[in-house]
Amino acid sequence: METATPVFWGGVLVLFLLILYRTGWNVRESILAIIGLRGMRNITPVELVVSAVTISATFYVLLQALEACKQM
């Protein structure tokens, strides 16, 4: 879990910066794209990879948290 948390937050930051760059540094549009209110139909391969790594790290952190709860 110590390695997955920085990967998760790093992925979130990189994804946000990539989308922010793509939307012309419009913070509002970037946030709407990330939460899904704007379509990401034209997602770039780099954004797709970062998104996949971030989602994978999220599930890994979730599984580690569940394991920690079982041991309590």
Secondary structure, 3 states (H helix, E strand, C coil): CCCHHHHHHHHHHHHHHHHHHHCCCCHHHHHHHHHCCCCCCCCCHHHHHHHHHHHHHHHHHHHHHHHHHHCC
